[in-house]
Amino acid sequence: MLTLAVLVVAMFAVSLMAGHRFYPPSDVLAVILGERVPGATFTVGRLRLPRACLAVLAGLAFGLGGVTFQTMLRNPLASPDIIGISSGASAAAAIGIVSFGLDGPEVSALAIVAALGVALLVYGLAFKDGVVGTRLILIGIGISAILDSVISYVLSQADEWDLQEAMRWLTGSLNGTTWTEVVPTLIALLVLGPLLLSRGRELSALRLGDDTAAALGVRVDRARLVAIVAAVGLIAFATAAAGPIAFVAFLSGPIAARLLGTGGSLLLPAGLVGALLVLVADFAGQFAFDTRYPVGVVTGVLGAPYLVYLIVRTHRAGGSL
Amino acid sequence: MTTSHTLAAEDLTLGYGDRVVVESLDLVVPPGRITVIVGANACGKSTLLRSLSRLLVPRRGRVVLDGREVHRMPAKELARTLGLLPQSPIAPEGITVLDLVCRGRHPHQGVFSRWNAKDDEAVAAALEATRTTDLADRPVDELSGGQRQRVWIAMALAQQTDLLLLDEPTTFLDASHQIEVLDLLTDLNRTRGTTIVMVLHDLNLAARYADHLIAVAGGRLHAAGAPAEVLTEENVRAVFGLDNRVIEDPVSGRPLVLPIGRHHVILERQGERGGCAT
């Protein structure tokens, strides 16, 4: 886990220093400390720093939110980007931009409300004598498909300028990040992150099944409610700032589990993996190819095969989802 | 070594949705003994066990532990006195035996408290009692059924409760592993005074291992008492709808139920012999 944290910090530093022009650590540090360094003040201070900060914050939020859902529903497919919560935020944002001409904070607020709304809707539809993971996932995938078609429809109506802006909400992108996007995500993380982490043990107990968890003294319904609200909040704020960066929420938990084993709480490791994923993917998207790709395209390319692999594997094992 | 706790159900009515499963049931669990609940499929015995351990809120009536209603007790406080092993607990993929058994310490830990020497001791003792110390680093999903069940029992032991409830702890185990698990539970009861309540399917194992037997039929308490009092031919017929003969088990001196089906019976039928109207 320490290694993970170190890697995140290292990658953060690299994305501040490297780019079309390289700035040495001394310049970067000077800019962070508020000194004026010709060239670097703008490139590092205005362009790279907010972008890298948002990459870390959004990655943390997606990782935490994703692993919370996966843990709680005991299924790696139960990540918020699969069960429609991210799609809800995207669809609302696209409608806001294209149909109502909104921008900035209004779009973010709309996305957050929509994400919470979709989470409630999926939970409500899946509720029947308690919530069963598989039912919730299938309903979520259905809702997600509906929302995606809404997005497609809205985009087909859009003019070119709006299209650019709205595309951000489809794949997730850190292009043109300013502090306006960073601050709300930071606040959400500072409030909801510790809340989730303090519930880490209860979440671990929930993985043993509701009955066993209850027998261990966990108030199952309350623990689940707190976790869902906190996780949806994190996902919604991160999506509002950076768009639904594809599959980060979905991939972080399983990667963290693979790296660390499943013994302890996976919350923090998954958050760190998320941050690292977004940093690396964004960096690769900017500089590894001839064209600049938004971060969501890169994570999408990584995530989609894993999704297929998971489904194939559960199928082979004779499981139903 | 333990203080004895009294667990009792008073006028308990339980159900799911519109369906009433257990109706107006009273029972007392004798402290420091092994109580076994038996009954036909779907008679409400698992439901009863779930409610005794707070997992199911009663429609009417209450479950009382040491004079306090369990459904009103703080969850963790209850979990330090009363443990439950559900019928099919879920082991997270890849979890090791040690990690799983450590989860049993949950009710003893606060949000910010750290793992301490007492936790270590409890886990080590639980592993030893269930003879799973050697398995500690193995993933649970690689173990055999018998080993896995011992590991789950170890988790419940790490919880260090004076009362332990188990829902069919011997299902899916072969004969020797069934005996192994029941012997283990009896050891616990005899050496630590742990009060044990379990649901068992096998009547003869129930007769062998129970100090106190509770027979449930149609959501009501049919009979309760020592196995010899409860396991009579009439009771077995009433509770299970099964013609039978009860003899003394030459191994244990407890009752042994011999079912009488339609085939392979060389005895005269009970009905013909006794003229009992059916």
Interface residues (C-beta under 8 A of the other chain):
Chain A: R74 D129 S198 R201 E202 S204 A205 R207 L208 G209 D211 T212 A214 A215 L216 G217 V218 R219 A257 G261 T262 G263 G264
Chain B: Y16 G17 R50 S53 R54 L55 A75 K76 E77 L78 A79 R80 G83 L84 L85 P86 S88 P89 I90 A91 P92 E93 G94 I95 T96 L98 D99 L100 C102 R103 G104 H106 P107 Q109 V111 F112 A156 Q159
